[in-house]
Amino acid sequence: RREQAAFVVSRALGWSIVPPTVLRDAQHGLGTIQFYVDHDPARHYFTIEGDAAFRPQLQRIVLFDILINNADRKAGHVLLQESDEEDVPHLWGIDHGIGFHVDPKLRTVIWEFGGTPVPEELRADLTALRARLEDATDETTRVLAGLLSMPEMEALRLRLNRLIDRPRFP
């Protein structure tokens, strides 16, 4: 459910961080299936760290990880998908099963933005998500409420408010 919730949050923000992910009931019970991203495993966060071309995408991943309280952002969980249509490969974040915990658990390799201001356009996206989560009838809110516990939802809202109210990367 947390993998699915990560996709829902990524989609609600409009950031396209998490590949399309669906819940399925299969032979061994409920689980998720995620779109496979064709990528070169030798290219990951540590091979692009500090590259200005990736800065906007990495900032979104960092804010996303803070928001969902991701306890497992490894370098290899940042996939680069090459495309003939884009100058800069698209970055995907995978493996979000250890997210949304109510206690602080953030573990990440991406610390290059620490202490810097959150760009205004990303703060605006976070503010729009907050408005959606305050509306109990909003589709995103209803879906997340079905995937996460009430304490996990409240913790998500608290982290979101903190990011908006203190617009600096921790």
N, C-alpha and C positions, 0 to 999 in steps of 0.2 A: 504494500500500500504506500510506503514511503517513496519508492521509486516512481510510482504513478503520481503521487503528490508533487514530487520534484518537477515532473513534466508539466503538471497543471500550473504551478507557480511560474515556471519558465515561459510558458505560453501566455499566461495572463500579463506578464511584464512585457511581452513582445520581444524578448531577447533571444529566442532560439538557441538556448544553451543546451538543453536536454533533448536528445533525439526523440522522435515520436515513440511513445511508450503506452502500452495498453495492458490492462489486467485480464488474465485468463485463468479459468479454473481447469486444471489439467490432471493428469494421472496422479501427481503427488500433491495436489491441492492448489490453492490460489497462488498465483505468481504473476510476474510481469514479463512481457515480451517487448524488446526494444529494437527499433530500426537499427540494422547493422551499418556502421559508418566505415566505409572503405578508407583506410589510412595506412601510413607507413609507421610502424611501431617505433622506429628509430627517431622519429620526429615527435617531440612532446614538449611540455613546458620548459624543461631545462635547456632545450635547444633553441628556444625563442625568447627566453627571459631577457628583458631589457630592450627588445626590438620595438621601436616606436610604432611600427606598422600594426602590431598586435595590441597596443595599449588599450584602445576602446573596448575590444572584446574581452581582454583580461580583466579590465575594471568591472565589467558586467559580471564575469564569473566570480570575482572576489565578493562583490555585493550579494550575489545570489547565494554564495556559500555562507556568508554571515547570516543572511536572512533565514536559510533553512537549517542553520547550525550544523553544517556539514562536518562530520568527524573523520573524513577520509579523502581529502583532496591530495592525491599523489600526482607527481609529474606525468605519469602514464595515464592519468584519468582526464587529461586534456588532449583530445584528438584533433589533428589538423586534417581537414578534408580539402584536398586540392580541387579546384574547379577551373575550367577554361573561361568561365564567365566572370571570375573575380581575380583581382590582382593579388589580394591577400587571402590565403586559405581561411575557410570558416573554422572556428574553434568550437568544438563540442565538449561538454562536460558529461562524464559518465560516472556510474557507481555511486548512487545517492541513497543506498539502503540504510546507511548509518547517519541519517539526518533527522531533523525535526524533534530531537530530544528536548525535554523541558529544561534540563540542566545544561550549562555552557559546556560544549564539547568541541568547539571549532578546532580542527587540525587541518593545516594547509601548508603547501610549499610556496604559495604565492604571497609574498610579503613586500613586494617592490613598491607598493603604493602607500605603505604605512605612514600615517600622519598627513597625507595630502588631502586636499578638498575633493569631495565627491562632485563630479561635473553636474551642472544644473540640469541637463537633459536626463541624466540618470536619476537624479533626485525627483524630477517631475514624474518619471515612470513609477518610482516607489510611492509617491503621493497618490497617483492614480490607483495603484494596487490597494493602498490603504482605504480609499473611498469604496472600492469594490468589496473589501473584506468587512467594512462597516455596514454593508447592505445585506441583510440575511436572505433576501430574495435573489441576489446575484448568483448566476450559474457557477462561477468560480468558487464562491463562498460555500454554496451547497455541496459541490463536488468535494472540496477539501474537507468539509465537515463529515462527509461519509468515509473519508480515507484516514483522517487523523482524529485522535481523541480530543476532548474538550480542552484538557490542559495543554496539549500540543498546539492547538489552534490559538489559545491565549498566549503561549510563549512566542509563536510566530508573529502575532500582532505586536507584542512587546518589542521584539527585535526590530520589526519594521518601524515602529515609532521611534526607537532609538536611532536608527539609521537616518531617518528624516530630520529628527530634532538635533542631532549632532552630525552634520554633514561632512565628516572627515573619515577617511579609512583608518580603522584602528591599527 
